[in-house]
Amino acid sequence: MRRDALAKALVAARQRAGLTQERLAETSGLSRSAIARLEAGEASISSDRIWDLAKALGTRPSSLYAAAEADRAAAETLE
């Protein structure tokens, strides 16, 4: 559920930035297939890659995590 919450946060941030998966891949240094797997909740991500994605999205890593933490099911894993 945490992976799914982060996936939703990434999709929302990408859409707000007006980027396609391909453009996000180009600007972040990840492959388009890696972006697709992350957004589907099928892959984990390293902290270094979160920073790369945040930079490409014009945001901060903390905002991606905050959006994921806003998911009730994910937040319950912190309690």
N, C-alpha and C positions, 0 to 999 in steps of 0.2 A: 503494500500500500504506500510506503514512503517513496518507492521508485515511481509509482503511478502519479503521486502528488507532484513530484519534481518534473515528471513528463508533462503534466498539464501546465505547470508553471512555465516550462520552456516553450510549449506551443503558444501559450498566451503572449509571452514576451516576444516571440518571433512574429506573431501576427500584429502586435502593436507596433513593432519596428517596421512592418511592411516588407518583410523579407521572405523569400521562398526558402525551402530547405536547401536548395542548391546554392543560393547566394549566401546563406548562413554558413554553409560548409566552406565556401571560398574564403569568407572573411575570418572564420574561426580556426581554419587549419584542420578541421575534421572532415571526414568524407561525408558525402550526402547519405550514404547508407548508414553511417554511424549516427547521424542526426535522426534519421528515420527510426532507427532502433531505440534511441534515447526517447524520442517523442512517443513511441509505442510502449514505453515502459519495459522494454525487452533487454536493456543493457544498463550496467552500472557506469558511473563516470568518476574519474579522479578529480581531486580538488583543482589540479592544474587546468584541466579541461573546462571545469566550471568557470574559472577565471577567463579562459579564452572565449568561451561562449558569451559570458557577461559583457566582455569588451566589445565583441562583435554585435551584440544586441543593444549596446549603448546604455547598459545598466550596471549594477554592482552584483557580485555574487550573493551578497546578503539579501538583496531584493528577491533573487530567485529562491533562496532558502525560505525567506519570509512568506512568499506566496505558497510554497509547498507546505509550510507549517500551518497555514490558514486552512488547509484541508483537515477537516475534523478527524477523520480516521487516521491520518498520518500524525496529527498532533497527539492523539491518544497513545501513540507508541512512546511518547516522551514522558508520560505520567507513570 
